């Protein structure tokens, strides 16, 4: 009997260490992502200081309505993924699945809006390497270059987030991620919150320059 109790305690410790390691690994990964975008924001800040008027003029061409809508969409998706974790912890698996599906749908809507926004810019000849863009003042060229790099990199993270959440959604539906083992869902939520946080900075930096 003592041996069985000892084995059970050891198994609990192994699971605990795995969960802690998984969470720590995710936080370290998120830290590297913050360094990446932090460097880009620093570059943006320097060039915005040097070419403030050009940045302001270029920002006027961006669609603030779509930017605002996408901000609302991502904030809502952060809420849905957070709620999915909370309800799963209470054993409400089906509701958690619905909330995760809603998170994916909101992310896809964000990408559709971004597609139309980028398409409009490309249609007007504003894209990296275009003759029209190269004919603009240097500050505006830098603005659009940073716009495409930073929002494009963010869009890539959105796509990765959709895949990540979809994989966890499958685990939840199969029951392998549940109220007693939800670290994968927590990590997916952390990643998604980071994606949303980055956009919260991108939106005012590019769309709300005054």
Beta strands, then each sheet from edge to edge (+ up, - down):
end
